[in-house]
Amino acid sequence: MRIEHDRENNVAYVYLVDEIGEGEAVTQIEVEDDDLRGEIVLDLDREGRLLGIEVLGASRILRPEVLALTDDEAGDEAGDEAGEGDDGGGDGPGGSSLPPYEPHLR
């Protein structure tokens, strides 16, 4: 399992498999709950097995210690103090070295 975090767009992706090949994620299920402070989308393969979890509004849904485990290595020092660069109201780490966010299935 690994987590990628696009801080600029405040989106995280939790990979439950090593890689998700092009066209492998064929179904998305949006988790709907009024208590969520963002959006969660589950990506499934043809057999209905969970491949990954997309988290929109990541800094509002995921704990800071989870976001600290992400593959994003830049910003670990530069923007962390004030939450610069994320749109989550300063409650998450800042900065970004990832390319612009591209959803897996849309």
Buried (B, 14 or more C-beta within 10 A) or exposed (E): EEBBBBBBBBBBBBBBBEEBEEEBBEEBEEEEEEEBEBBBBBBBBEEEEBBBBBBBBBBBBBEEEBBBEBEBEEBEEEBBEEBBBBBBEEEBBBBBEBEEBEEBBE
